[in-house]
Amino acid sequence: MAAEKALTAPIHIDSSRPARSVLRLLARRPGRMSVAIAAFTVKEVPMWFLPVVTAAVIDIVATGGEVRDVLIWFAVAAALLLQNFPNHLVYTRAFMTVVRDTGAGLRNALAARLQNLSIGYHSRASSSVVQSKVVRDVENIEVMLQQVTHPLLSSVMVLAGAVTMTALKVPQFLPVYLLAVPLALGLRWATARRSRDRNERFRREVEGFASRVGEMASLIPITRAHGLEQTAVTRLAAGADGVRRAGLHLDMLNGRVASLSWVTMQLLGVTCLALAAVFSLTGFLPVTAGEVVLLSAYFTLLTQGLTQLLMLLPVTARGMESVRSVAEVLEEPDLEENEGRAAVDAVGGELTLDHVHHRYPDADDDALHDVTLTIPAGQTVAFVGSSGSGKSTLLNLVLGFVRPTSGRVLVDGVDAQELDLRTVRRHVSVVPQESVLFEGTIRDNVTYGLPDAPDDVVRAALRDANALEFVEAQPDGWDTVVGERGARLSGGQRQRIAIARALVRDPRILLLDEATSALDTESETLVKEALGRLMRGRTTLVVAHRLSTIRQADRIIVLEHGRIVEQGTHDHLVAHGGRYATLHETQAG
């Protein structure tokens, strides 16, 4: 239960403070983190206490002490070493649970945020870049936590142990330790800005390359049909070269930092050994041979830990850049606001557009101009017009994907701005020009979002969609896997599955966007029959270029440049001799 709460608890990330954001992520599982830190503290005791054992044994040998004393120290060392195994397992289980929960929580938060962001955001954002953030950037954060936390905690434990034991044994030597930490912090500070800039540049190049790969994959049929394979390869190669150059610049910076860190820390270690030996030989400090070894061992452990941390700066920088990348989505303000608005339990189907204007961002003119229209429940209304006349914008307004710049869209007489549109859409179905199916079975696709739909309801939907015959002819019937995006089905078959998906929901409002324009004649006939059954008794908005598909509409709306220029039945508009009659004559040609 605690794990489920941690996965679903709200996640807050501040792109300007990625390190603080990471600490907040870890703090979402305080119990596990407390167990992990406690187990780590105990298991790391040998790291800072074994130099004490070594120093004691050397002094026993140097002064001709008792064998019994050596055996006692041996028993202490053995006990400390043996406890490391069980405590390391406890630490790994507790901490890696937190890391994996953090990764899952971030992916869930990204998925939830992406579902709440406006359609405008998704039209701007590349799906490949979004995928990179959900997969690659979250993985980078997990890798950073895995690889950096252990040496960071170990260095802290060694520093605490070294300072404590040195304060007890040779307190005069403490100032020497103070050189290591400031030097390490100074190296980190000196390279932090350049490291961040180069990591950001590298991430942007990778995201741009991912976007080009996505474009290449979607354009392969066009590329192959026109013999443009080399053009596609060349275009992708330019993006790959950008990633290569940005990556090489980052690697060179990381290499310089790593080498400088190692040399600096090793010089400090050698300096500490030499100072301890000189102090002992000259009598400047009362340091025994064992204490020389102790001081040298502690400083070596400390410098090794700091060197390891400095070596991990590239992993840290990459992880922090990924935190900022994830924050770009989680902090994106372009949300579809539904919280606190009235939920809708039932929809009658009446739609009203009241003096609606809509202008897209950065556009010079409105896509829709002062559109006023009332569609009674159960009526079928078709929208026709040339490309760019505002047909798709009008459907997006009804769906709430875009908001009116001015004017109102009403559902059953209630302003859509006052409604939780997620609950309204549960009573709406959309059949687009290109039906989108996902990798799964035919039944999964038909019942998407309704996993408990009864078999008789699914069968009826498939039958009314003219899909039952070809579905039952498949090798596994309803359980046949359709392939990615329905690749194993023809266009007409995919469209009929989409109609069955709409039928199984029994929607009150139906939107058909060029639902038959991409089909051959035989498939179009079957789909039109299925659509006729689907449209019966429902408020239906149809966008169509083929006027033959909308003859039976209760009303036809003709749009030009975002304005309604004509409306009426097919026969009325043909007889009127206006814009629709011209379009009809051209197609009837």
C-alpha positions in Angstrom: 0.0 0.0 0.0 2.8 2.4 0.9 4.5 1.6 -2.4 1.3 2.3 -4.4 0.9 5.7 -2.6 4.5 6.6 -3.4 3.9 5.8 -7.1 0.7 7.9 -7.3 1.7 10.8 -4.9 2.1 14.1 -6.8 5.6 14.8 -8.1 7.0 18.3 -8.1 10.2 19.2 -9.9 11.8 22.6 -10.1 13.9 22.9 -13.3 16.0 25.7 -11.7 16.9 23.5 -8.7 17.4 19.9 -10.0 19.5 18.7 -7.0 16.8 19.8 -4.6 14.2 18.2 -6.8 16.1 14.9 -6.6 16.2 15.0 -2.8 12.4 15.6 -2.8 11.9 12.6 -5.0 13.9 10.4 -2.6 12.1 11.9 0.4 8.8 10.5 -1.0 9.8 7.1 0.6 11.1 8.2 4.0 10.8 4.8 5.6 12.8 3.0 3.0 15.4 5.8 2.8 15.9 5.6 6.6 16.4 1.8 6.5 18.8 2.2 3.5 20.9 4.9 5.2 21.0 3.0 8.5 22.1 -0.2 6.8 24.7 1.7 4.8 26.1 3.3 7.9 26.6 -0.1 9.6 27.9 -1.9 6.5 30.5 0.9 5.9 32.0 0.7 9.3 35.0 -1.5 8.1 35.9 1.2 5.6 36.9 3.7 8.2 37.6 1.4 11.2 40.1 -1.1 9.5 42.9 1.6 9.4 42.5 1.7 13.2 42.9 -2.1 13.4 45.9 -2.0 11.0 47.6 0.8 13.1 47.0 -1.2 16.3 48.5 -4.4 14.9 51.6 -2.5 13.5 52.2 -0.9 16.9 51.8 -4.3 18.7 54.4 -5.7 16.4 56.7 -2.7 16.6 56.6 -2.7 20.5 56.8 -6.5 20.8 53.3 -7.0 22.2 51.2 -10.1 22.8 49.8 -12.4 20.2 46.5 -12.5 22.1 46.1 -8.7 21.4 46.6 -9.3 17.6 43.9 -12.1 17.7 41.5 -9.8 19.4 41.9 -7.2 16.8 41.6 -9.9 14.1 38.3 -11.0 15.6 37.0 -7.4 15.6 38.0 -7.0 12.0 36.4 -10.3 11.0 33.1 -9.4 12.7 33.0 -6.0 11.0 33.7 -7.5 7.6 31.1 -10.3 7.9 28.3 -8.0 8.8 28.8 -6.1 5.6 27.1 -8.8 3.5 23.6 -8.9 5.2 23.6 -5.1 5.7 24.6 -4.5 2.0 21.6 -6.7 0.9 19.3 -4.7 3.2 20.7 -1.4 1.8 20.4 -2.6 -1.8 16.8 -3.8 -1.3 15.7 -0.6 0.4 17.5 1.9 -1.7 16.9 0.3 -5.1 13.2 0.0 -4.3 13.3 3.8 -3.8 15.1 4.3 -7.1 12.8 2.1 -9.1 9.7 3.6 -7.4 11.1 7.0 -8.3 11.5 6.0 -12.0 8.0 4.5 -12.1 6.6 7.6 -10.4 8.3 10.0 -12.8 7.0 8.0 -15.8 3.5 7.9 -14.3 3.7 11.6 -13.6 4.8 12.3 -17.2 2.0 10.1 -18.6 -0.6 11.9 -16.5 0.8 15.3 -17.4 0.8 14.5 -21.1 -2.8 13.4 -20.9 -3.7 16.8 -19.3 -1.7 19.0 -21.7 -3.7 20.7 -24.4 -3.9 19.4 -27.9 -2.0 22.5 -28.9 1.0 21.3 -26.9 0.9 17.9 -28.6 0.7 19.5 -32.0 3.9 21.4 -31.3 5.8 18.6 -29.5 7.5 15.8 -31.4 6.2 12.4 -30.2 9.8 11.1 -30.5 11.1 13.8 -28.2 8.3 13.1 -25.7 9.2 9.4 -25.9 12.8 10.3 -25.2 11.9 12.2 -22.1 9.7 9.3 -20.7 12.3 6.6 -21.5 15.8 8.0 -21.8 15.7 10.9 -19.4 14.0 8.9 -16.6 16.6 6.2 -17.1 19.4 8.7 -16.8 18.0 9.8 -13.5 17.8 6.2 -12.2 21.4 5.6 -13.4 22.6 8.8 -11.6 20.9 7.7 -8.3 22.4 4.2 -8.6 25.9 5.2 -9.5 26.4 8.4 -7.4 24.6 7.7 -4.1 26.8 4.8 -3.0 30.2 6.7 -3.4 28.6 9.9 -2.0 27.4 8.2 1.2 30.7 6.2 1.4 32.8 9.4 1.2 30.6 11.0 3.9 31.0 8.0 6.2 34.8 7.8 5.6 35.2 11.6 6.1 33.2 11.4 9.4 35.2 8.3 10.6 38.5 9.7 9.5 37.9 13.0 11.2 36.6 11.4 14.4 39.5 8.8 14.7 42.2 11.4 13.8 40.7 13.8 16.4 41.1 11.0 19.0 44.5 9.8 17.8 46.4 12.8 16.2 44.2 15.9 16.5 47.1 18.1 15.3 46.8 16.5 11.8 43.2 17.5 11.3 44.0 20.7 9.3 45.5 18.5 6.5 42.1 16.9 5.9 40.6 20.3 5.3 42.6 20.6 2.1 40.8 17.8 0.3 37.1 18.8 0.5 37.6 22.4 -0.6 39.7 21.3 -3.5 37.1 18.8 -4.6 34.3 21.4 -4.2 36.5 24.0 -6.1 36.9 21.6 -9.0 33.2 20.9 -9.1 32.3 24.6 -9.0 34.9 25.5 -11.7 33.4 23.0 -14.2 29.7 23.1 -13.2 28.6 25.8 -15.7 30.4 24.4 -18.7 29.3 20.9 -17.9 25.6 22.0 -17.7 25.8 23.9 -20.9 27.4 21.0 -22.8 25.0 18.5 -21.4 22.0 20.6 -22.3 23.4 21.1 -25.9 24.0 17.3 -26.1 20.4 16.6 -24.9 18.9 19.0 -27.4 20.9 17.4 -30.2 19.7 13.9 -29.1 16.1 15.1 -29.0 16.4 16.7 -32.4 17.9 13.4 -33.8 15.1 11.4 -32.2 12.5 13.6 -33.9 14.2 13.1 -37.2 14.2 9.3 -36.7 10.5 9.4 -36.0 9.9 11.4 -39.1 12.1 9.0 -41.2 10.1 6.0 -39.9 6.7 7.6 -40.7 7.9 8.7 -44.2 9.4 5.3 -45.2 6.5 4.5 -47.6 6.8 7.9 -49.3 10.6 7.7 -49.4 10.6 4.2 -50.9 7.9 5.1 -53.4 9.9 8.0 -54.8 13.4 6.4 -54.6 14.6 8.9 -52.0 16.4 6.5 -49.7 19.7 8.3 -50.0 18.0 11.6 -49.3 16.5 10.2 -46.1 19.9 8.8 -45.0 21.7 12.0 -45.7 19.1 14.0 -43.8 19.5 11.6 -40.8 23.3 11.7 -41.1 23.3 15.5 -40.5 21.4 14.9 -37.2 23.8 12.1 -36.2 26.8 14.3 -36.9 25.3 17.0 -34.6 25.0 14.4 -31.8 28.5 13.2 -32.5 30.1 16.7 -32.3 28.1 17.7 -29.2 28.9 14.3 -27.5 32.6 14.7 -28.3 32.8 18.2 -26.9 31.1 16.8 -23.7 33.5 13.8 -23.6 36.5 16.1 -23.8 35.3 18.2 -21.0 34.6 15.2 -18.9 38.0 13.8 -19.7 39.8 16.9 -18.6 37.8 17.0 -15.3 38.4 13.3 -14.6 42.2 13.6 -15.2 42.6 16.8 -13.2 40.5 15.3 -10.3 42.6 12.2 -10.2 46.0 14.0 -10.3 44.9 16.5 -7.6 43.6 13.9 -5.2 46.6 11.5 -5.7 49.0 14.4 -5.0 47.1 15.2 -1.8 47.4 11.5 -0.8 51.2 11.4 -1.4 51.5 14.7 0.5 49.7 13.4 3.5 51.9 10.3 3.6 55.1 12.3 3.4 54.0 14.8 6.0 53.0 12.0 8.5 56.4 10.3 8.0 58.4 13.6 8.3 56.5 14.5 11.5 57.2 11.1 13.0 60.9 11.1 12.0 61.6 14.6 13.2 59.6 14.3 16.4 57.6 17.4 15.4 54.5 15.4 16.4 54.4 12.3 18.6 53.2 10.0 15.7 53.9 6.3 15.9 54.6 4.0 12.9 51.1 2.6 13.2 49.6 6.1 13.3 51.6 7.1 10.1 49.8 4.1 8.4 46.5 5.2 9.9 46.7 8.8 8.7 47.9 7.7 5.3 45.2 5.1 5.0 42.5 7.6 6.0 43.7 10.2 3.6 43.9 7.6 0.8 40.3 6.5 1.5 39.2 10.1 1.5 40.9 11.1 -1.7 39.8 7.9 -3.4 36.2 8.6 -2.4 36.4 12.2 -3.6 38.1 11.1 -6.8 35.3 8.6 -7.5 32.7 11.3 -6.9 34.5 13.7 -9.2 34.8 11.0 -11.8 31.0 10.6 -11.6 30.5 14.3 -12.4 29.5 13.4 -16.0 26.8 10.9 -14.8 25.6 13.5 -12.3 25.5 16.3 -14.9 23.7 14.1 -17.3 21.2 13.1 -14.6 20.6 16.7 -13.6 20.0 17.7 -17.2 17.5 14.9 -17.5 15.7 16.3 -14.4 15.5 19.6 -16.2 14.2 17.8 -19.3 11.5 16.0 -17.4 10.6 19.3 -15.7 9.9 20.8 -19.1 6.9 18.6 -19.4 5.8 18.7 -15.7 6.1 22.5 -15.6 4.5 23.1 -19.0 1.6 25.5 -18.3 -0.5 24.7 -21.5 -3.0 22.5 -19.7 -6.6 21.6 -20.5 -8.2 22.9 -17.4 -10.9 20.5 -16.1 -10.3 20.4 -12.3 -13.1 21.9 -10.3 -15.6 22.0 -13.2 -18.9 20.3 -13.3 -18.9 16.6 -14.2 -21.4 15.3 -16.7 -23.2 12.0 -16.0 -25.4 12.1 -19.2 -25.4 13.9 -22.5 -28.5 14.6 -24.6 -26.6 15.7 -27.6 -27.7 19.2 -28.4 -24.7 21.4 -29.5 -24.6 25.2 -29.9 -21.9 27.5 -31.2 -22.7 31.1 -30.1 -20.8 33.8 -32.0 -17.7 31.7 -31.9 -14.3 33.0 -33.1 -11.0 31.1 -32.9 -7.5 32.2 -33.8 -4.5 30.0 -33.5 -1.4 31.3 -31.7 0.8 33.5 -34.0 -1.9 33.5 -36.8 -2.7 36.7 -38.5 -6.4 36.0 -38.9 -9.2 34.0 -37.3 -9.7 30.4 -38.3 -13.4 30.8 -37.5 -15.3 34.0 -37.8 -18.5 34.6 -35.8 -19.9 31.1 -36.2 -23.4 30.7 -34.8 -25.0 27.3 -35.1 -27.5 25.1 -33.2 -27.5 21.4 -33.7 -30.5 19.6 -32.1 -29.9 16.2 -30.4 -30.0 13.4 -32.9 -29.5 15.5 -36.0 -26.8 14.8 -38.6 -24.9 17.8 -39.8 -22.2 17.7 -42.5 -19.5 20.4 -43.0 -18.0 20.9 -46.4 -15.6 23.5 -47.8 -12.1 23.8 -49.3 -9.0 23.1 -47.3 -8.4 25.7 -44.6 -12.1 26.7 -44.4 -12.3 25.8 -40.7 -13.9 22.3 -40.7 -11.4 20.6 -38.5 -11.2 23.6 -36.2 -14.9 23.4 -35.7 -14.7 19.7 -34.7 -11.8 20.5 -32.4 -13.9 23.2 -30.7 -16.8 20.7 -30.2 -14.3 18.2 -28.7 -12.8 21.0 -26.5 -9.4 20.4 -28.0 -9.2 24.1 -28.6 -11.1 26.9 -26.8 -13.0 29.8 -28.5 -11.1 33.0 -28.7 -14.5 34.6 -28.1 -18.0 33.3 -28.1 -19.3 30.1 -26.5 -19.7 26.4 -27.2 -22.6 24.9 -25.4 -23.4 21.2 -24.7 -27.1 20.7 -23.8 -27.4 24.4 -23.2 -24.4 24.6 -20.7 -21.2 26.5 -21.6 -18.5 23.9 -22.2 -16.1 26.2 -20.2 -18.0 25.2 -17.1 -17.9 21.5 -17.7 -15.2 18.8 -17.1 -14.7 17.9 -20.7 -13.2 14.5 -19.8 -16.7 13.5 -18.6 -18.4 14.9 -21.7 -16.1 13.0 -24.0 -17.1 9.7 -22.4 -20.3 10.2 -24.4 -18.5 11.1 -27.6 -16.9 8.9 -30.2 -14.7 10.0 -33.1 -14.0 8.1 -36.3 -11.1 9.8 -38.1 -9.8 9.4 -41.6 -7.0 7.2 -40.5 -8.1 4.9 -37.8 -5.5 4.5 -35.0 -5.2 1.0 -33.6 -2.6 -0.2 -31.1 -0.5 -3.3 -30.8 -3.0 -5.8 -29.3 -5.9 -8.1 -30.1 -9.0 -7.1 -32.1 -11.0 -7.3 -28.9 -8.6 -5.1 -27.0 -8.9 -2.4 -29.7 -12.7 -2.6 -29.8 -13.1 -2.5 -26.0 -10.3 0.0 -25.4 -11.2 1.6 -22.1 -14.1 -0.8 -21.5 -12.3 -4.1 -20.6 -15.5 -5.5 -19.0 -17.7 -5.1 -22.1 -19.8 -8.3 -22.5 -19.2 -10.6 -25.4 -22.7 -10.2 -26.8 -22.2 -6.3 -26.9 -18.8 -6.7 -28.6 -20.3 -9.2 -31.1 -23.2 -6.8 -31.9 -20.8 -3.9 -32.4 -18.6 -6.0 -34.8 -21.7 -7.2 -36.7 -23.2 -3.6 -37.0 -19.7 -2.4 -38.1 -19.7 -5.0 -40.9 -16.5 -6.4 -39.3 -17.8 -9.7 -37.7 -17.2 -11.8 -40.9 -13.6 -10.9 -41.5 -12.8 -10.9 -37.7 -14.1 -14.5 -37.3 -12.1 -15.5 -40.4 -8.9 -14.4 -38.7 -6.6 -17.3 -37.4 -7.4 -16.4 -33.8 -10.7 -14.6 -34.2 -11.2 -11.8 -31.8 -7.9 -12.7 -30.2 -5.9 -12.0 -33.4 -3.1 -9.5 -32.8 -3.5 -6.6 -35.3 0.2 -5.5 -35.3 1.6 -2.0 -34.6 -1.0 0.6 -35.7 -3.1 -2.2 -37.1 -0.5 -3.0 -39.8 -1.9 -6.6 -40.4 -5.3 -5.2 -41.4 -6.4 -3.4 -44.5 -7.5 0.2 -44.4 -11.2 -0.7 -44.7 -10.8 -3.4 -42.0 -9.1 -0.9 -39.6 -11.9 1.6 -40.2 -14.6 -1.0 -39.4 -12.8 -1.9 -36.2 -12.8 1.8 -35.3 -16.6 2.0 -36.0 -17.1 -1.1 -33.8 -15.1 0.7 -31.1 -17.5 3.6 -31.4 -20.6 1.4 -31.4 -19.6 -0.5 -28.2 -19.6 2.9 -26.4 -23.1 3.8 -27.5 -22.1 7.5 -27.8 -24.6 10.4 -27.9 -22.4 12.6 -30.0 -20.5 11.2 -33.0 -17.7 13.0 -35.0 -16.8 11.6 -38.4 -13.7 13.3 -40.0 -13.3 12.2 -43.6 -14.1 8.6 -42.4 -14.3 7.1 -45.9 -12.0 9.3 -48.0 -9.0 6.9 -47.9 -10.9 3.7 -48.9 -11.5 1.8 -52.1 -15.0 1.5 -53.5 -15.8 -1.9 -52.0 -14.5 -0.9 -48.5 -16.3 2.4 -48.7 -19.6 0.7 -49.3 -19.2 -1.5 -46.3 -18.0 1.4 -44.1 -20.9 3.6 -45.2 -23.4 0.9 -44.3 -21.7 0.6 -40.9 -21.6 4.3 -40.4 -25.3 4.5 -41.2 -26.1 2.1 -38.3 -23.7 4.0 -36.1 -25.2 7.5 -36.8 -28.8 6.3 -36.2 -30.4 8.4 -33.3 -27.1 10.2 -32.5 -26.0 13.8 -32.9 -23.5 13.4 -35.7 -21.0 15.9 -37.1 -19.5 14.9 -40.5 -16.6 16.4 -42.3 -16.4 15.1 -45.9 -14.8 16.0 -49.2 -16.9 13.4 -51.1 -20.3 15.0 -51.3 -21.9 11.7 -52.2 -21.3 10.5 -48.6 -23.5 13.3 -47.1 -26.5 13.4 -49.3 -28.7 12.1 -46.5 -27.5 14.6 -43.9 -30.3 16.6 -42.1 -28.3 19.7 -42.8 -25.2 20.6 -44.8 -23.0 23.6 -43.7 -20.8 25.2 -46.3 -17.7 26.9 -44.8 -15.3 29.3 -46.6 -12.5 31.1 -44.9 -13.9 30.3 -41.4 -17.4 31.6 -42.2 -20.7 29.9 -42.8 -21.7 30.8 -46.4 -24.6 28.4 -47.0 -26.6 25.8 -45.1 -29.5 23.5 -45.9 -30.3 20.1 -47.3 -28.5 18.6 -50.3 -31.5 19.2 -52.6 -32.0 22.7 -51.3 -28.3 23.7 -51.8 -28.1 22.1 -55.3 -31.2 24.0 -56.3 -29.9 27.2 -54.8 -27.0 27.3 -57.2 -24.3 28.6 -54.8 -21.0 27.3 -53.6 -22.3 23.8 -52.7 -23.9 23.4 -56.1 -20.5 24.3 -57.7 -18.7 21.7 -55.6 -21.4 19.1 -56.4 -21.2 19.8 -60.2 -17.4 19.6 -60.1 -17.4 16.2 -58.3 -20.3 14.8 -60.4 -18.4 16.1 -63.4 
